[in-house]
Amino acid sequence: MWTLYHFPLCAFSRSIRLALGEYAWEVTLDEQRPWQVSRDFLEVNPAGYVPVLKGPSELRICGAYAISEYLADTSGRPGRGGRRENTLFPGKAEARAEVRRLVDWFHRKFDEEAGRCILEEKLYQRYPEARRTPDPELIRLGRENLRYHLSYVSYLAHHRDWLAGERMSFADLAAAAHLSVMDYLEEVPWEKYPEAKEWYARVKSRPSFRPLLGDRLTVLAPPAHYADLDF
Amino acid sequence: MWTLYHFPLCAFSRSIRLALGEYAWEVTLDEQRPWQVSRDFLEVNPAGYVPVLKGPSELRICGAYAISEYLADTSGRPGRGGRRENTLFPGKAEARAEVRRLVDWFHRKFDEEAGRCILEEKLYQRYPEARRTPDPELIRLGRENLRYHLSYVSYLAHHRDWLAGERMSFADLAAAAHLSVMDYLEEVPWEKYPEAKEWYARVKSRPSFRPLLGDRLTVLAPPAHYADLDF
């Protein structure tokens, strides 16, 4: 049996929960709090962060990068030219590079410029042991950057079927994971970005998304539209 | 002909220059300054960062993640089970996951906790258009974290032939790229970490490393030992 160490509002963990759902992998979830890293968890991942996929015997796959590629390496079926087909990194090397460019965009750029500041200021403040002095400038900047990222998603959704091209890929899941955290925190002005909204509605209606829509933190409930497929 | 947009002391760019050297890919280098992103460069990579590998016609591979995987996808030779052999992500899926865990360690954790603070405080200050108010607390913290990361490299080098296992991989190149930037800035107390030093000396003596040892910024020269293989 496989276990995924995660935190419900960690976008990296969410991207992997979505990928696991798409590949139809059954896992048990083990919740960790990113600001309270236990000794036991450091044994699992010395880097101290989620997600971690724990497999049979001593196997530990640490971090969204390693897990997303591992799932692609071991799922789908061997195809032509040493490539695996039916994975979340579809197509030829050039197409896969475009998927990875966008995964990097969300897992690195979006996270640093928008996601992390908003999450820390809006959520972590609600946990006494994680609380820091709030920084209104940080959340203002995060919100401003979020709008720029939403424009970019709209631009991509306008020009393509899915964010990286003709097929759904891990780029869609990574982007949707980050935006779903912002949506839980009621930070996404969807009505201003109709193309991003239409794309998000498509990802949100996939069966792999359902478990995320059921997440509820005791310290903060999501807005009513969060779990609504017709938001 | 291929072009690599890079900045000489960008660790992400360096990791790709090393990988290109290992795969024996000839590229032309085009230097960019990370703090001065031109409109022309934003056309190349809307994310605004280096490295970017520009190929024939419209092909642009953006970011160290996409480039490192693209090079592996298109180099080596097709092997058993849909796997490519003789790449910088060697072995089975589990072994490759370990390579990627460590790449993530350096490209994300090391960069955030040590590399970026030290680079900005020590180098960027020397460019009038990039200068900010120096923050002595930031560089102190970066140096403290650098020691922790050096201990981890020593630990890995003690237990394994190469950082991720029996074979040299992109994990070694990513780690050496980040440490080589710190070394240029004379920030690495090698004598306190003999196992890390022995491993670094092995990576440093590879032909792929030679171009990096020749880098010289006009605003700041490296220490004498920087290019010395018997440092």
Boltz contact constraints between the chains, C-beta under 6 A:
constraints:
  - contact:
      token1: [A, 47]
      token2: [B, 105]
      max_distance: 6.0
  - contact:
      token1: [A, 47]
      token2: [B, 109]
      max_distance: 6.0
  - contact:
      token1: [A, 61]
      token2: [B, 97]
      max_distance: 6.0
  - contact:
      token1: [A, 62]
      token2: [B, 101]
      max_distance: 6.0
  - contact:
      token1: [A, 63]
      token2: [B, 101]
      max_distance: 6.0
  - contact:
      token1: [A, 63]
      token2: [B, 104]
      max_distance: 6.0
  - contact:
      token1: [A, 65]
      token2: [B, 100]
      max_distance: 6.0
  - contact:
      token1: [A, 65]
      token2: [B, 104]
      max_distance: 6.0
  - contact:
      token1: [A, 66]
      token2: [B, 97]
      max_distance: 6.0
  - contact:
      token1: [A, 66]
      token2: [B, 100]
      max_distance: 6.0
  - contact:
      token1: [A, 66]
      token2: [B, 101]
      max_distance: 6.0
  - contact:
      token1: [A, 69]
      token2: [B, 100]
      max_distance: 6.0
  - contact:
      token1: [A, 70]
      token2: [B, 93]
      max_distance: 6.0
  - contact:
      token1: [A, 70]
      token2: [B, 97]
      max_distance: 6.0
  - contact:
      token1: [A, 73]
      token2: [B, 93]
      max_distance: 6.0
  - contact:
      token1: [A, 74]
      token2: [B, 93]
      max_distance: 6.0
  - contact:
      token1: [A, 78]
      token2: [B, 82]
      max_distance: 6.0
  - contact:
      token1: [A, 82]
      token2: [B, 78]
      max_distance: 6.0
  - contact:
      token1: [A, 82]
      token2: [B, 82]
      max_distance: 6.0
  - contact:
      token1: [A, 82]
      token2: [B, 84]
      max_distance: 6.0
  - contact:
      token1: [A, 84]
      token2: [B, 82]
      max_distance: 6.0
  - contact:
      token1: [A, 93]
      token2: [B, 70]
      max_distance: 6.0
  - contact:
      token1: [A, 93]
      token2: [B, 73]
      max_distance: 6.0
  - contact:
      token1: [A, 93]
      token2: [B, 74]
      max_distance: 6.0
  - contact:
      token1: [A, 97]
      token2: [B, 61]
      max_distance: 6.0
  - contact:
      token1: [A, 97]
      token2: [B, 66]
      max_distance: 6.0
  - contact:
      token1: [A, 97]
      token2: [B, 70]
      max_distance: 6.0
  - contact:
      token1: [A, 100]
      token2: [B, 65]
      max_distance: 6.0
  - contact:
      token1: [A, 100]
      token2: [B, 66]
      max_distance: 6.0
  - contact:
      token1: [A, 100]
      token2: [B, 69]
      max_distance: 6.0
  - contact:
      token1: [A, 101]
      token2: [B, 62]
      max_distance: 6.0
  - contact:
      token1: [A, 101]
      token2: [B, 63]
      max_distance: 6.0
  - contact:
      token1: [A, 101]
      token2: [B, 66]
      max_distance: 6.0
  - contact:
      token1: [A, 104]
      token2: [B, 63]
      max_distance: 6.0
  - contact:
      token1: [A, 104]
      token2: [B, 65]
      max_distance: 6.0
  - contact:
      token1: [A, 105]
      token2: [B, 47]
      max_distance: 6.0
  - contact:
      token1: [A, 109]
      token2: [B, 47]
      max_distance: 6.0
